[in-house]
Amino acid sequence: MRLKTYRVATMPEAMVLIKRDLGDDALILNTKKVKTGGLFGLFRKELLEVTAAVETAEESAPQPAVSKAPPAEVTETPEPQSQPTDALMEELKSLKRLMVHEGPEDRLPEPLRPMRRLLEKQGVDEAVQTELLSELLQTVESDKPVQEAFHAELVRFIEQHQQTVQNDSPSIACFIGPTGVGKTTTIAKVAAEQLLEHKRTVGLITADTYRIAAVAQLKTYGEILDVPVEVVESREQLAGALEALKACDVILIDTAGRNYQQAEYVQDLQKLLPDTQHIHTTLVLSLTAKYEDMVHIIGNFGALSIDELLLTKKDETASAGVILNLLHHYRIPLRRIATGQNVPDDLVAATPSLIADYIAGELRHA
């Protein structure tokens, strides 16, 4: 373990020195304000004392510290003669997280405070905030725009946590979810995407016989797209509809939107879907919903083996922080986001850059 203590005027100045001397893997252990110099206790200057550490690959003799920045004072603690344990490294990381969240706000460098306020405003979990801001402590430099560093860190986080869909074009896909999330319109968008962009033939099935309007709506989309539509009420009828549409490259199944807190809804879906054939299951959620409700919905639908998430109504909210929470807490792929009612235009790929834009755009374009 290699330790260094810096006395600097500002935190960005310390970050430059830490990155130069200890590298990108360095951890900040402690920061405090100290007073130095002066004459007979007068005219003393207040500095920021920052202690950082980095794990070394092998034992080495202590090296004297040499700082090229005149305002900064640097001291180095000799390296111990044994390798640090994983527990020690985790403790150091915990200290770093402590600096981010469990103290007065002025412990976080001034350039990063707007990022924390934005993440809180977006409804991002504290654990996710800590991971993002802890990484930024090492990457933000005085000569680098902090907004760009924040966007880059968001992209890195999303790439690390986003799961890929094993089959980008499932031949049979069933769309489930609570009422009012826009499943039927979303299915029409996916159907148009498959027809127009991928030149695949499409068949539609609706099991939403609870609402007459839902059947009529899907049939209208079928007429516009010139694709066949089947209506089913049971597992046997679904098997017959799948057989009737077997010549289609893609078959999309609409289901009834019901109160997600009712266990009967999930049981009805289990009775509808066949046991002998895997159907790619997409859970549709609205970005206007509370994250706590999303957690309950995913938990209740967990018995159906969810293969993919699809988020809707991005146009109805300025907040997208729940996407980070979903990626962090669940290993469920997110491939598409619906951004409006227009068919087929308002359906976009959920790329890391786009999600980062949704969250950091307010700062980047300020």
For each residue, the residues with C-beta under 8 A, 3 or more apart:
1: 53 54 55 56 79 80 84 88
2: 22 53 54 55 56 76 77 79
3: 29 51 52 53 76 77 79
4: 18 21 22 51 52 53 65 74 75 76 77
5: 49 50 51 52 74 75 76 77
6: 14 17 18 49 50 51 52 67 72 73 74
7: 34 36 47 48 49 50 72 73 74
8: 11 13 14 17 47 48 50 69 71 72
9: 13 47 48 71 72
10: 13 14 48 109 142
11: 8 14 15 31 48 50 109 110
12: 15 16 109 111 140 141 142
13: 8 9 10 16 17 69 71 72 142
14: 6 8 10 11 17 18 48 50 52 72
15: 11 12 18 19 109 137 138 140 141 142
16: 12 13 19 20 69 141 142
17: 6 8 13 14 20 21 67 69 72 74
18: 4 6 14 15 21 22 26 28 50 52 138
19: 15 16 22 23 24 26 138 141
20: 16 17
21: 4 17 18 65 74
22: 2 4 18 19 25 26 52 53 54
23: 19 26 54
24: 19 138 139
25: 22 54 55 138
26: 18 19 22 23 52 53 54 138
27: 52 53 54 92 93 95 96
28: 18 31 50 51 52 95 96 99 137 138
29: 3 51 52 53 92 95 96
30: 49 50 51 95
31: 11 28 48 49 50 51 99 107
32: 48 49
33: 46 47 48 49
34: 7 46 47 48 49
35: 38 44 45 46 47
36: 7 44 45 47 73
37: 43 44 45
38: 35 41 42 43 44 45
39: 42 43
40:
41: 38 44
42: 38 39
43: 37 38 39
44: 35 36 37 38 41
45: 35 36 37 38
46: 33 34 35
47: 7 8 9 33 34 35 36 73
48: 7 8 9 10 11 14 31 32 33 34
49: 5 6 7 30 31 32 33 34
50: 5 6 7 8 11 14 18 28 30 31
51: 3 4 5 6 28 29 30 31
52: 3 4 5 6 14 18 22 26 27 28 29
53: 1 2 3 4 22 26 27 29 92
54: 1 2 22 23 25 26 27
55: 1 2 25 84 89
56: 1 2 59 60 79
57:
58:
59: 56 79 81 83
60: 56 63 79
61: 79
62: 76 77 78 79
63: 60 76
64: 76
65: 4 21 74 75 76
66: 74
67: 6 17 72 73 74
68:
69: 8 13 16 17 72
70:
71: 8 9 13
72: 6 7 8 9 13 14 17 67 69
73: 6 7 36 47 67
74: 4 5 6 7 17 21 65 66 67
75: 4 5 65
76: 2 3 4 5 62 63 64 65
77: 2 3 4 5 62
78: 62
79: 1 2 3 56 59 60 61 62
80: 1 84
81: 59
82:
83: 59
84: 1 55 80 88 89
85: 88 89
86: 89 90
87: 90 91
88: 1 84 85 91 92
89: 55 84 85 86 92 93
90: 86 87 93 94
91: 87 88 94 95
92: 27 29 53 88 89 95 96
93: 27 89 90 96 97 134
94: 90 91 97 98
95: 27 28 29 30 91 92 98 99
96: 27 28 29 92 93 99 100 134 137
97: 93 94 100 101 102 130 134
98: 94 95 101 102 103
99: 28 31 95 96 103 107 108 137
100: 96 97 107 108 116 129 130 133 134 137
101: 97 98 126 129 130 133
102: 97 98
103: 98 99 107
104: 107
105: 108 113 116
106:
107: 31 99 100 103 104
108: 99 100 105 112 113 116 133
109: 10 11 12 15 112 113 137 140
110: 11 113
111: 12 114 140 146
112: 108 109 115 116 133 136 137 140 146
113: 105 108 109 110 116 117
114: 111 117 118 363
115: 112 118 119 132 133 136 146 150 363
116: 100 105 108 112 113 119 120 129 133
117: 113 114 120 121
118: 114 115 121 122 359 360 362 363
119: 115 116 122 124 128 129 132 133 321 359
120: 116 117 123 124 129
121: 117 118 319 321
122: 118 119 319 320 321 322 359
123: 120 291 319 321 322 325
124: 119 120 128 129 132 321 324 325 359
125: 128 129 291 324 325 328 329
126: 101 129 130
127: 130 131 328
128: 119 124 125 131 132 157 324 325 328
129: 100 101 116 119 120 124 125 126 132 133
130: 97 100 101 126 127 133 134
131: 127 128 134 135 157 328
132: 115 119 124 128 129 135 136 150 153 154 157
133: 100 101 108 112 115 116 119 129 130 136 137
134: 93 96 97 100 130 131 137 138
135: 131 132 138 139 153 156 157
136: 112 115 132 133 139 140 146 149 150 153
137: 15 28 96 99 100 109 112 133 134 140
138: 15 18 19 24 25 26 28 134 135
139: 24 135 136 144 149 152 153
140: 12 15 109 111 112 136 137 144 146 149
141: 12 15 16 19 144
142: 10 12 13 15 16
143:
144: 139 140 141 148 149
145: 148 149
146: 111 112 115 136 140 149 150
147: 150 151 360 363 364 366
148: 144 145 151 152 364
149: 136 139 140 144 145 146 152 153
150: 115 132 136 146 147 153 154 360 363
151: 147 148 154 155 356 357 360 364
152: 139 148 149 155 156
153: 132 135 136 139 149 150 156 157
154: 132 150 151 157 158 324 352 355 356 359 360
155: 151 152 158 159 352 353 356
156: 135 152 153 159 160
157: 128 131 132 135 153 154 160 161 324 327
158: 154 155 161 162 324 327 352 355 356
159: 155 156 162 352
160: 156 157
161: 157 158 327 328
162: 158 159 327 333 334 350 352
163: 331 332 333 334
164: 333
165: 168 307 308 333 335
166: 307 333
167: 170 280
168: 165 335
169: 194 198 200 250
170: 167 173 250 280 307
171: 249 250 251
172: 242 250 251 253 277 279 280
173: 170 190 250 251 252 253 279 280 281 282
174: 253 255 273 279 280 281 282
175: 183 186 187 252 253 254 255 282 284 310
176: 183 255 269 281 282 283 284 301 304
177: 181 183 257 260 283 284 285 297 301
178: 181 257 258 259 260 285 297
179: 257 258 259
180: 257 286
181: 177 178 257 284 285 286 289 312 313
182: 185 186 284 286 312 313 338 341
183: 175 176 177 186 187 254 255 257 284
184: 187 188 206 208 214 217 218 221 254
185: 182 188 189 217 338 341 343
186: 175 182 183 189 190 284 310 312 338 347
187: 175 183 184 190 191 204 218 221 252 254
188: 184 185 191 192 218 221 225 343 344
189: 185 186 192 193 338 343 344 346 347
190: 173 186 187 193 194 252 336 347
191: 187 188 194 195 202 204 221 225 227 250 252 344
192: 188 189 195 196 225 343 344
193: 189 190 196 197 198 344 347
194: 169 190 191 197 198 200 202 249 250
195: 191 192 198 199 200 201 202 225 227
196: 192 193 199 344
197: 193 194
198: 169 193 194 195
199: 195 196
200: 169 194 195 249 250
201: 195 227 247 248 249 250
202: 191 194 195 225 227 248 249 250 251 252
203: 227 228 229 230 245 248 250 251 252
204: 187 191 218 221 222 227 228 229 230 251 252 253 254
205: 229 230 231 232 238 241 242 245 251 252 253 254
206: 184 209 214 215 218 229 230 231 232 253 254
207: 231 232 233 238 253 254 255 256 272
208: 184 211 214 215 218 254 255 256 257
209: 206 215 231 233 256
210: 214 256 258
211: 208 214 215 256
212: 215 216
213: 216 217
214: 184 206 208 210 211 217 218 254 256
215: 206 208 209 211 212 218 219 231
216: 212 213 219 220
217: 184 185 213 214 220 221
218: 184 187 188 204 206 208 214 215 221 222 229 254
219: 215 216 222 223 229
220: 216 217 223 224
221: 184 187 188 191 204 217 218 224 225 343
222: 204 218 219 225 226 227 228 229
223: 219 220 226
224: 220 221
225: 188 191 192 195 202 221 222
226: 222 223
227: 191 195 201 202 203 204 222 248
228: 203 204 222 244 245 248
229: 203 204 205 206 218 219 222
230: 203 204 205 206 241 244 245
231: 205 206 207 209 215
232: 205 206 207 237 238 240 241 272
233: 207 209 237
234: 237 238 272
235: 238 239 271 272 273 274
236: 239 240
237: 232 233 234 240 241
238: 205 207 232 234 235 241 242 253 272 273 274
239: 235 236 242 243 274
240: 232 236 237 243 244
241: 205 230 232 237 238 244 245
242: 172 205 238 239 245 246 251 277
243: 239 240 246
244: 228 230 240 241
245: 203 205 228 230 241 242 248 251
246: 242 243
247: 201
248: 201 202 203 227 228 245 251
249: 171 194 200 201 202
250: 169 170 171 172 173 191 194 200 201 202 203
251: 171 172 173 202 203 204 205 242 245 248
252: 173 175 187 190 191 202 203 204 205
253: 172 173 174 175 204 205 206 207 238 279
254: 175 183 184 187 204 205 206 207 208 214 218
255: 174 175 176 183 207 208 269 272
256: 207 208 209 210 211 214 265 268
257: 177 178 179 180 181 183 208
258: 178 179 210 262 265
259: 178 179 262 265
260: 177 178 265 293 296 297 300 301
261: 296 300
262: 258 259 265
263: 266 267 300
264: 267 268
265: 256 258 259 260 262 268 269
266: 263 269 270 300 301 303 304
267: 263 264 270 271
268: 256 264 265 271 272
269: 176 255 265 266 272 273 304
270: 266 267 273 303 304
271: 235 267 268
272: 207 232 234 235 238 255 268 269
273: 174 235 238 269 270 279 281 304
274: 235 238 239 277 279
275:
276:
277: 172 242 274
278:
279: 172 173 174 253 273 274
280: 167 170 172 173 174 307 308
281: 173 174 176 273 304 305 306 307 308
282: 173 174 175 176 306 307 308 309 310
283: 176 177 297 298 301 306 308 309 310 332
284: 175 176 177 181 182 183 186 310 311 312
285: 177 178 181 289 294 297 309 310 311 312
286: 180 181 182 289 311 312 313 316
287: 311 312 313 314 316 317 319 320 322 323 337
288: 313 316 317
289: 181 285 286 293 294 297
290: 293 294
291: 123 125 294 295 322 325
292: 295 296
293: 260 289 290 296 297
294: 285 289 290 291 297 298 322 326
295: 291 292 298 299 329
296: 260 261 292 293 299 300
297: 177 178 260 283 285 289 293 294 300 301
298: 283 294 295 301 302 306 330 332
299: 295 296 302
300: 260 261 263 266 296 297 303
301: 176 177 260 266 283 297 298 304 306
302: 298 299 305 306
303: 266 270 300
304: 176 266 269 270 273 281 301
305: 281 302
306: 281 282 283 298 301 302 309 332
307: 165 166 170 280 281 282 332 333
308: 165 280 281 282 283 332 333 334 335
309: 282 283 285 306 326 330 332 333 334
310: 175 186 282 283 284 285 334 335 336 337 338
311: 284 285 286 287 314 323 334 336 337 338 350
312: 181 182 186 284 285 286 287 337 338
313: 181 182 286 287 288 316 317 338
314: 287 311 317 320 337 338 339 340 358
315: 339 340 346
316: 286 287 288 313
317: 287 288 313 314 320
318: 362
319: 121 122 123 287 322
320: 122 287 314 317 323 355 358 359
321: 119 121 122 123 124 324 325 359
322: 122 123 287 291 294 319 325 326
323: 287 311 320 326 327 334 350 355 358 359
324: 124 125 128 154 157 158 321 327 328 355 359
325: 123 124 125 128 291 321 322 328 329
326: 294 309 322 323 329 330 332 334
327: 157 158 161 162 323 324 330 334
328: 125 127 128 131 161 324 325
329: 125 295 325 326
330: 298 309 326 327
331: 163
332: 163 283 298 306 307 308 309 326
333: 162 163 164 165 166 307 308 309
334: 162 163 308 309 310 311 323 326 327 337 350
335: 165 168 308 310 349 350
336: 190 310 311 347 348 349 350
337: 287 310 311 312 314 334 347 348 349 350 354
338: 182 185 186 189 310 311 312 313 314 346 347 348
339: 314 315 346 347 348
340: 314 315 345 346
341: 182 185 346
342: 345 346
343: 185 188 189 192 221 346
344: 188 189 191 192 193 196 347
345: 340 342
346: 189 315 338 339 340 341 342 343
347: 186 189 190 193 336 337 338 339 344
348: 336 337 338 339 354
349: 335 336 337 354
350: 162 311 323 334 335 336 337 354 355
351: 354 355
352: 154 155 158 159 162 355 356
353: 155 356 357
354: 337 348 349 350 351 357 358
355: 154 158 320 323 324 350 351 352 358 359
356: 151 154 155 158 352 353 359 360
357: 151 353 354 360 361 364
358: 314 320 323 354 355 361
359: 118 119 122 124 154 320 321 323 324 355 356
360: 118 147 150 151 154 356 357 363 364
361: 357 358 364 365
362: 118 318 365 366
363: 114 115 118 147 150 360 366
364: 147 148 151 357 360 361
365: 361 362
366: 147 362 363
